[in-house]
């Protein structure tokens, strides 16, 4: 079996993002942010092979969730990270969002909006009619789409026939 270790998320202000994810969603910093520069030792060489031509450097922070999966936040320095108008284009491939389990979906959605993020869906919805599983889509202050779930993925989808 494969487990998700982390998800890389690009932001325009690493310090703000790390503080926001800790304060609003309860992630825990795994250390202090680091800076990785092209030509700056092994980490810089490795990053240059991953990001390719034009890569100059980034700042990075690792944040852990309650179940051990982590966010790896990146603020690219050279060239700098740029915000996009809309990070949720369902027609494009790639990661469209990530989902976190929270104890109170409505309260967390309000907290996100009050602290610089926004709600994408106006209300919390049932995932399956008549069942206790709830969801709401939001965005962090950098436009990354964050889905909120009331229950773990396993509890929400186990023992179903595949139809929503």
Secondary structure, 3 states (H helix, E strand, C coil): CCCCCEEEEECCCHHHHHHHHHHHHCCEECCCCEEEECCCHHHHHHHHHHHCCCCCEEEEEEEECCCCCEEEEEEEEECECCCCCCCCCCCCCCCCCEEEECCCHHHHHHHHHHCCCEECCCCCEECCCCCCCEEEEEECCCCCEEEEECCCHHHHHCCCCCCC
